[in-house]
Amino acid sequence: MDISTQQTAPPPPPATLPSPAEQKRAARGATRPGDRIFLGLSRGSGIFVLVLMAAIAAFLTYRTVIALSENEANFFTSFDWSPTGNPPEFGIAVLVYGTVVSSVIAMIIAVPVSVGIALFITHYAPRRLSGPIGYVIDLLAAVPSIVYGLWGALVLMPHLDGLYGWLNDYLGWTGIFAWNGGVARSLFTVGILLALMILPIITSVSREVFRQAPQMHQEAALALGATRWEVIRMAVIPFGRSGVISASMLGLGRALGETMAVAMVLSPVFDINASLLDPGGGTFAQNIASKFNEANPLGRDALIASGLVLFVITLLVNGSARLIIARRKEYSGANA
């Protein structure tokens, strides 16, 4: 048979890909009803949070405009808070200073201690000891703020004279730690108390992040002759850096908005002192809690205006934390 006369079968037609619209229809048809319900609930929850935040911001802004229209002082630079005066004058300079300074003191004390406790629990303490310590740290987060406030007023303040005296003797020349021997109802005391309150939050989150560090990286470092601290410094801390930043921001959020404990410890003197050890100062949350009940309608609007500033500060802090985490994510080891 002549090969040239053989008939070859025609090639099959090329397969055509479905259009994007057809792919979406097929995906919707393949989705189970439970998945669609869960998707709707999740999406609705996210939208509800955004709407709620927008409603809170709108309410605070509306009441703030009413308060500022009656204010005769500079809202951002005035040291006075007398919305019931004639004319009404109120400003947030003292509140901004007190809130920021007390929160910074709390973070300076709490973050290193919390990270040290988390590393001890995860990499140094034996199992029979790490468990109870972790449980105690977690229980500290459940203690109510009023209990911390009572402890700070009845136990902490009377025992700070020695620390205040030492700071005055060795650092009093700076003016920041000068002490005249008064009662320790100062921003420094508030910072110490806030540090104790946010320590469980930072410790718990950091501990869980450090536990997720890749075991293979730690074993490789040990195989190369690294000590335990070198393993932590090269493999554990870089991996958990983003988690520690997130934990610190959670603690900072509580420090910025703490109310009752600060109100029970801080002196009601509405003023800014050069020394952190002198009585006086104020924070946004403490000022709102202590003056809301006795305030007239304009006074309540003024307090709501200060609450709007605290709302904005909190959003800025959280946004900054997200930017820091996003920039350091590729170096943190989180993708390992």
Buried (B, 14 or more C-beta within 10 A) or exposed (E): EEEEEEEEEEEEEEEEEEEEEEEEEEEEEEEEEEEEEEEEEEEEEEEEEEEEEEEEBEEBEEBBEBBEEBBEBBBEEBBBBBBEEEEBBBBBBBBBBBBBBBBBBBBEBBBEBBBEBBBBBBBEBEEEEBEEBBEEBBEBBEEEBEEBBBBBBEEBBEEBEEBBBEBBEEBBEEEBBBBEEEEBBBBBBBBBBBBBBBBBBBBBBBBBBBBBBEEEBBEBBBEEEBEEEEBBEBBBBBBBBBBBBBBBBBBBBBBBBBBBBBBBBBBBBBBBBEBBBBBBBBBBBBBBBBBEEEBEEBBBBBBBBBBBBBBEBBEEBBEEBEEBBEEBEEEBBBEE
